[in-house]
Amino acid sequence: MPLVKYRTHTIDDIYALPEGKRAELIDGQIYDMAPPSMIHQRISFALARKIADYIDLNKGGCEVFPAPFAVFLNNDDTTYVEPDISVICDKNKIDERGCNGAPDWIIEVVSPGSTRMDYFIKLFKYRTAGVREYWIINPMKKTVQTYLFEGMEDSNQYVFSDEIQVGIYDGLKITVDELMH
């Protein structure tokens, strides 16, 4: 059986997509993105606001960017992602196009069609690119999976009613249920 050779796509292919069509590019492979649901948007917005308020209150130097926000994860032309929330502490990584390199903290809110992408493909890419903390929020199961990739790597699963300690901020704890009221 012959080996099928797939074309390697680049960021130029992402920018050439028709207006309004969203996709991500990982290792030269294009992945279409479905529009987010209402609960997805509520969770993303509430989390971004909570994190930004914490940073502002503590006069922190990091910035919060909700999707759509371009992340050129490996500083190459074959990987382009739009995390639901990106927290970036190194201002040198940010320019008019987006973030060049790994954000410090990424949060993805799972949609029915993004489960494999968020739990497997992006988990591996974010870890190897140098993301310090990664959260996967699953509204269907009401769970939060957290990953800390620096120092002693750690992973935990929580439910929405749990108080979750943020790894990159000692003083920030988040309870997803409280954000939704």
Rosetta blueprint (number, residue, H / E / L):
1 M L
2 P L
3 L L
4 V L
5 K L
6 Y L
7 R L
8 T L
9 H L
10 T L
11 I H
12 D H
13 D H
14 I H
15 Y H
16 A L
17 L L
18 P L
19 E L
20 G L
21 K L
22 R L
23 A E
24 E E
25 L E
26 I E
27 D L
28 G L
29 Q E
30 I E
31 Y E
32 D E
33 M L
34 A L
35 P L
36 P L
37 S L
38 M H
39 I H
40 H H
41 Q H
42 R H
43 I H
44 S H
45 F H
46 A H
47 L H
48 A H
49 R H
50 K H
51 I H
52 A H
53 D H
54 Y H
55 I H
56 D H
57 L H
58 N L
59 K L
60 G L
61 G L
62 C L
63 E E
64 V E
65 F E
66 P E
67 A L
68 P L
69 F L
70 A L
71 V E
72 F E
73 L L
74 N L
75 N L
76 D L
77 D L
78 T L
79 T L
80 Y E
81 V E
82 E L
83 P L
84 D L
85 I E
86 S E
87 V E
88 I E
89 C L
90 D L
91 K H
92 N H
93 K H
94 I E
95 D E
96 E L
97 R L
98 G E
99 C E
100 N E
101 G L
102 A L
103 P L
104 D L
105 W E
106 I E
107 I E
108 E E
109 V E
110 V L
111 S L
112 P L
113 G L
114 S L
115 T H
116 R H
117 M H
118 D H
119 Y H
120 F H
121 I H
122 K H
123 L H
124 F H
125 K H
126 Y H
127 R H
128 T H
129 A H
130 G L
131 V L
132 R L
133 E E
134 Y E
135 W E
136 I E
137 I E
138 N E
139 P L
140 M L
141 K L
142 K L
143 T E
144 V E
145 Q E
146 T E
147 Y E
148 L E
149 F L
150 E L
151 G L
152 M L
153 E L
154 D E
155 S E
156 N E
157 Q E
158 Y E
159 V E
160 F L
161 S L
162 D L
163 E L
164 I E
165 Q E
166 V L
167 G L
168 I L
169 Y L
170 D L
171 G L
172 L L
173 K E
174 I E
175 T L
176 V H
177 D H
178 E H
179 L H
180 M L
181 H L
